[in-house]
């Protein structure tokens, strides 16, 4: 597997996908709406996070749907572009690479996971917003749907059950991050793809490290449909 990793990391197509996906991720809906439409940066309120939950708690209103649409669409665009490039990727340039339709499909999945990782990095650490972004749950959820319905079922199913029953959105988010690599392995049984899934899951858990601490100490805020005044 090491030779495959070394090979793909030297291919221009993979880094093209990385750059495109990263800049797609940089279009943070919460920051764009709050800073340029409401003229009040969401990162100056509440938890200081540029995510959907903090935006809703701070501002509420119909513009919340604009945030949702932005963060979902950027993930969809990144994955679709990666799938298109991956579909045109020719593995025959690698010596001894088997020429099978299954291998072509494998590269599409690999490109999609690679794009998902970089899209989340752009969302979490956007260069155009001083590298201070969101925690990646909404975009990550959209990426899961674009990858495979079985992965989305595990990630979203657990998230919704935990968030609804406990009213801790962060608890559902931690489930999403922790379950992502396991769901990936269950679907694909591939070390490289599962490794990328693990990076995605660990990124989400890392961004929720403060929430994890508050959950353990019992100081985490529960979600409410009413925004803070």
C-alpha positions in Angstrom: 0.0 0.0 0.0 3.0 2.3 0.6 3.8 2.3 -3.1 0.3 3.3 -4.0 0.3 6.2 -1.5 3.6 7.4 -2.8 2.4 7.2 -6.3 -0.9 9.0 -5.9 0.8 11.8 -3.8 3.0 12.5 -6.8 0.2 12.9 -9.3 -1.0 16.4 -10.2 -4.6 15.3 -10.4 -4.8 14.6 -6.6 -3.3 18.0 -5.7 -5.6 19.8 -8.2 -8.5 18.2 -6.4 -7.0 19.2 -3.0 -6.7 22.9 -4.0 -10.2 23.0 -5.6 -11.8 21.3 -2.6 -10.0 23.4 0.0 -11.2 26.6 -1.6 -14.7 25.3 -1.9 -14.5 24.6 1.8 -13.4 28.1 2.5 -16.8 29.5 1.6 -18.1 29.4 5.1 -21.8 30.1 5.1 -22.0 31.3 8.7 -19.1 33.8 8.2 -20.3 35.0 4.8 -23.9 35.6 6.0 -23.1 37.2 9.3 -20.1 39.3 8.2 -21.3 40.5 4.8 -25.1 40.5 5.1 -25.8 41.0 8.8 -22.6 43.0 9.3 -22.0 41.2 12.6 -19.4 38.4 12.5 -20.8 35.3 14.2 -17.3 34.5 15.5 -17.7 37.4 17.9 -20.6 35.7 19.6 -21.4 32.7 21.7 -18.9 29.9 21.3 -16.9 31.9 18.7 -17.4 29.1 16.3 -18.3 29.8 12.6 -20.8 27.0 12.4 -24.5 26.4 11.9 -25.4 25.9 15.6 -23.7 29.1 16.8 -25.2 31.0 14.0 -28.7 29.8 14.8 -28.2 30.5 18.5 -27.0 34.0 17.8 -29.1 35.2 14.9 -31.8 32.6 14.0 -34.2 33.6 11.2 -34.5 32.6 7.6 -30.8 33.3 6.9 -30.0 30.1 8.7 -31.2 28.3 5.6 -28.7 30.3 3.5 -25.9 29.1 5.8 -27.2 25.5 5.4 -27.4 25.8 1.7 -23.9 27.3 1.4 -22.2 24.7 3.5 -24.0 21.8 1.8 -23.5 23.0 -1.7 -19.8 23.6 -1.3 -19.3 20.0 -0.2 -21.5 18.7 -3.1 -19.5 20.8 -5.6 -16.1 19.6 -4.3 -17.2 15.9 -4.4 -18.7 16.2 -7.8 -15.6 17.8 -9.3 -13.4 15.1 -7.6 -15.6 12.4 -9.0 -15.4 13.9 -12.5 -11.6 14.1 -12.3 -11.4 10.6 -10.7 -13.5 9.1 -13.5 -11.1 10.4 -16.1 -8.0 9.2 -14.2 -6.1 6.6 -16.1 -4.4 4.1 -13.8 -2.6 2.4 -16.7 0.2 4.9 -16.2 1.2 3.0 -13.1 3.2 -0.2 -13.9 1.6 -3.5 -13.1 -1.7 -1.8 -12.3 -4.6 -4.2 -13.1 -6.9 -2.8 -15.8 -10.4 -3.5 -14.4 -13.6 -1.5 -14.1 -13.4 -2.1 -10.4 -10.1 -0.3 -10.3 -11.6 2.7 -12.1 -14.4 2.8 -9.6 -11.9 2.6 -6.8 -10.1 5.7 -7.9 -13.4 7.6 -8.1 -14.0 6.8 -4.4 -10.4 7.6 -3.5 -10.7 11.0 -5.2 -14.0 11.7 -3.4 -12.6 10.9 0.0 -9.5 13.1 -0.8 -11.8 15.9 -1.8 -13.9 15.5 1.3 -10.8 15.8 3.6 -9.6 19.0 1.9 -13.1 20.5 1.8 -13.3 20.1 5.6 -9.9 21.5 6.0 -11.0 24.6 4.1 -14.2 24.8 6.2 -12.3 24.5 9.5 -9.3 26.6 8.6 -10.3 29.0 5.8 -7.4 31.1 4.6 -9.7 34.0 3.6 -11.1 34.2 7.1 -7.9 34.1 9.2 -8.1 30.3 9.4 -11.0 30.5 11.9 -13.9 28.5 10.6 -16.5 25.9 11.7 -16.4 22.4 13.0 -17.4 20.6 9.8 -20.6 18.8 10.8 -23.0 20.1 8.2 -20.4 19.9 5.4 -19.2 16.6 6.7 -22.7 15.2 6.7 -23.1 16.3 3.1 -19.9 14.6 2.2 -21.1 11.4 3.8 -24.2 11.5 1.7 -22.2 12.0 -1.4 -19.8 9.2 -0.6 -22.3 6.3 0.1 -25.8 6.0 1.5 -24.7 3.4 4.0 -22.1 5.7 5.5 -24.6 8.5 5.6 -27.1 6.2 7.4 -24.7 5.4 10.1 -23.4 8.9 10.5 -26.7 10.8 10.2 -28.7 8.2 12.0 -26.6 8.2 15.1 -26.3 12.0 15.0 -30.0 12.5 14.9 -30.9 10.0 17.5 -28.3 11.3 20.0 -29.1 15.0 19.3 -32.8 14.5 19.6 -32.8 12.4 22.7 -30.2 14.4 24.6 -30.5 17.8 22.9 -26.7 17.8 22.8 -25.8 18.6 19.2 -22.1 18.1 20.1 -22.8 14.5 21.3 -24.3 13.7 17.9 -21.4 15.4 16.2 -18.9 13.3 18.2 -20.7 10.2 17.1 -20.5 11.3 13.5 -16.7 11.8 13.7 -16.1 8.6 15.7 -18.3 6.4 13.5 -17.1 7.7 10.1 -13.9 5.6 9.8 -15.7 2.4 11.0 -18.6 2.9 8.5 -15.9 3.5 5.8 -14.2 0.2 6.6 -17.5 -1.6 6.7 -18.4 -0.4 3.2 -15.0 -0.5 1.4 -12.6 -2.7 3.4 -9.7 -0.7 2.0 -6.9 0.5 4.2 -6.1 3.7 2.2 -9.7 4.8 1.9 -10.3 4.0 5.6 -7.2 6.0 6.5 -8.7 9.0 4.8 -12.0 8.3 6.6 -10.1 8.2 9.9 -8.5 11.6 9.1 -11.9 13.1 8.4 -13.3 11.6 11.6 -10.4 12.7 13.8 -10.6 16.3 12.4 -14.2 16.5 13.5 -13.4 15.1 16.9 -10.5 17.5 17.2 -12.7 20.5 16.4 -15.1 19.3 19.1 -12.5 18.8 21.8 -13.9 21.7 23.8 -17.4 20.2 23.6 -16.1 16.8 24.7 -14.6 18.5 27.8 -17.9 20.2 28.6 -19.9 17.0 28.0 -17.6 15.2 30.5 -17.9 18.1 33.1 -21.6 18.5 32.5 -21.3 22.2 31.4 -22.3 21.7 27.7 -25.2 23.8 26.5 -28.3 21.9 25.2 -29.8 22.9 21.8 -32.9 25.0 21.8 -35.1 26.1 18.9 -35.1 29.6 20.3 -32.2 31.8 19.6 -30.4 33.6 22.4 -31.4 37.2 22.9 
